[in-house]
Amino acid sequence: MRAKTPSFIAEFPLRTTAADEVALSKRLAAARQIYNASLGEALRRLALMRQSKDWQHACPDARKRSWMNKAGIGSPTRSDPAAFRKTQERFGFYSRLHPEVRGGMPGCLLHR
């Protein structure tokens, strides 16, 4: 989706020494590894959550919705946000996702 306000991008080369480039390269590599590890863990937990009975109960099945809508039974197309939150908390999807990354790791290249 494009922004409706006018904008532009300007790129400026950095004036760095060889030592600065080495340090920057190491920090970017460490950040990339942390990001990829966090993403992998989040995707693993998401797959586990989607397989759980709680998640399936909170998210109505598409086949059930179609015949229920035709029969005029209730409002089956709505999901249950409270059940989703409960399942996310049970799997630690937001609160416990890599606490060592959120709090900082001693000795990490990002802290040097």
C-alpha positions, 0 to 999 in steps of 0.5 A: 500500500502506497503512502498518500503523502509525498516522500523521497529516499536519499542515500548517503555513503558512510565515512568509515574506517576499516575498523568501523566497517568490521565492527558494523559488519559484525553487529549487523550479522549478529542482529540478522542471526538474532532476528532469524532465530526469533522468527524461526521460534515464532513460526514454530510456536505459531504452528504448534498453536494452530494445531492446538484444540484451543486455537481450533475452537477459537477459529471456526472452520470454513465448512461449518461457517458455510452451512451455518450461514445457509441455515441462519444459525447465529454468527458463526463467522466471528472468532473468539479473541479471548480464546486466541489471547488465552492460547497465545499466552499458553504458548508464550507467543508474545510474553516469553518469546526470547526474553534473553533478546529483549533483556540483552545478552551479556557478551553479545556483539550488539552491546560492544 
